[in-house]
């Protein structure tokens, strides 16, 4: 995890579902030890992985503390509030401003002011151009996409700073270079744009703002609103259209554009990539401007929009908030010259076909027919996965079909080699799978026939094969596992375990013939009893013999003792 990146992964929360890499338009995800991590140098901060991660393991860097430190440093911190705010926060401007001032901000201004100046400068550029392709620089994600992956189109990006940059410059020119400017909007990419020329100091998402508001203000309904509060230095006009699809082009039309200038709008990274496919910018013989936004629907579809409102309602509120003006200046108040540094292209490794085919074999793809191109790993094709494996950005375990084959082979090998009989039956009590031991044990003369069949005993009715089919039926109906020891069937004894595999769908059984072992046990027990009985008889006989000898010995010793006593008495009498 690298929480310094705009987007990062909480490794412990990642469940290796590959959804993030499936959704990432530039495959800036690396899998290692079963977990995903963001490759910072490849990431364009579009937020696709953040929006799609089911485990919430993809996170956006939180910069609230950075902004709080600016406020604590007694700086005058101005908010550059993205125009999409009116579709997200259902407050009047005065209340929104009061909320932000409660958090410690000095004043609040609309980023749309900068957007208006960008449109004026763009219209001027287009009107003066004779031919060529122009791509808007308003979206930082699109700019990074072109810079890293389509460097041939870098020169086609309009050399004008984004609305946020332009707005920050306007605020500093009016209120002094010592102020701080914080952008707040739905975009993650703005966190990467912050460092450009240091025009603004930090970028917060609407998600971050909402959490901060909830931490500081317990009851928004009780917040005292200063009705005199308004956006500084004044309210925006047509620039408020920027967050919706085609909004920038609409502002350019209102400014006035030559008839032969074509204004196009493309929303969504995949749509933008398709628009550039096989396009040679030098071949364009007319003036063509592309308003390109990374998020489908425009900025209101941003990854950190922080609302579940219907998109059409958001668009409606934004349109309602636009203040039209009759006369739009032909010259901008402020312009930020924007130059994209070349040389940062993400180099895609090229591997010989031999290496790719060798790598494919590692995931069980030995022929073209094995290349399913199912996309389960997150890559569009098996060969894309092979290239990622060669790059060190993927693992063989990501191939679902390969892992399934390995699992099935292991399971089949274990079942096949088990000395016990193993069988699985479906809800119709027909056999799905049976190992060789089962066929040997229960098919009798039919063994060779079943063994010769490619699908073995598949489809055979279990009650036609064994005499204890009722155990399978009981397990299927009750959902409870059964275990029978020394279960008598005809002249045989079985240890039988019946268990659920899929509730009410599939049950399995493991059967062991214990007839011989039980017979051997009985014989051993009988022999033991015979030996014990014989030993007892011998012991008893020995005991009897020992008893007789003891009596004779006792009699003899008593006689000797008595004779000895009589002699002693006679001697004593003579001495006396």
Secondary structure, DSSP 4 states (H G I P E B T S, - for coil): --TTSSEEE-GGG-----HHHHH-TT--EEEETTEEEE-TTT-----HHHHH-TT--EEEPP-HHHHHHHHHTT--EEEEE-TTHHHHS-S-HHHHHHHHHHTT-SEEEETHHHHHHHHHHHHHHHHH-SSEEEE--S-HHHHHHHHHH-GGGGGGB-SB--HHHHHHHHHHHHH-TTSEEEEEES-STHHHHTTSTT-SSEEEEHHHHHHHHHHH-S-GGGPPP-TT---SS----GGGGTTSTTHHHHHHHHH---TT-EEEEEESHHHHHHHHTT--GGG--SEEEEEEESSTTSGGG-TT------HHHHHHHHHHH----S---SS-S---B--PPS----PPP---HHHHHHHHHHTT--SGGG-----TTSSSSHHHHHHHHHHTS--GGG-HHHHHHHHHHHHHHHHHH-SSEEEEEETT-BEEEE-HHHHHHH-GGGHHHHHHSTTTTTT-BGGGT-TTHHHHHHHHHH---EEEEEEEETTEEEEEEEEEEETTTEEEEEEEE-HHHHHHHHHHHHHHHHHHHHHHHHHHHHHHHHHHHHHHHHHHHHHHHHHHHHHHHHHHHHH-
